[in-house]
């Protein structure tokens, strides 16, 4: 068995496990922004405590080595979260990724930088053969993140994902992957 790295660094970012005391910074920097969470499976947070509860849950996943493992993304040389990236190690040799970044850092390739690192890490594991992610069809910037990270667009998953900010109906999603 393998374990994802507790921390990792890219050219501009340092990724680390979350701490409960990150909640206020996460709320202020990205998780409280409705524009940032528009296409996600969760609405923007409006209070620190529910976000702290999520971070506690994320910490527990690391401690149990199961579930969705989340890293907080910080600019190198800082300890303040500007986004997050996570992986779910699925049965059958698959790693599924999700990510979010503060709006003021959009368009700079930072998310693709972190995703590319984790895609390469995952495909270097002998039991993993597929690294994949998806996003809403109306979110072309996220498709570009996946492509810049080395993933290839495979198609559209019809009625795949619910974005609560956009309504209760499942929405179509673009799926991208890199395989070995």
Protein Blocks (a to p, Z undefined) as FASTA:
>chain_A
ZZddfbdcdfkbccddddfklmmmmmmmmmmpmklmmmmcbdcdfbfklmmmmmmmmmmm
mmnopajdddddddehiabdfbdcdddddehhiacddddddfklgonlmmmmmmmmmmmm
mmmpmkbcbdcddddfklmklmmmmmmnopacfbdcehkbccfknojbdcddddddddZZ
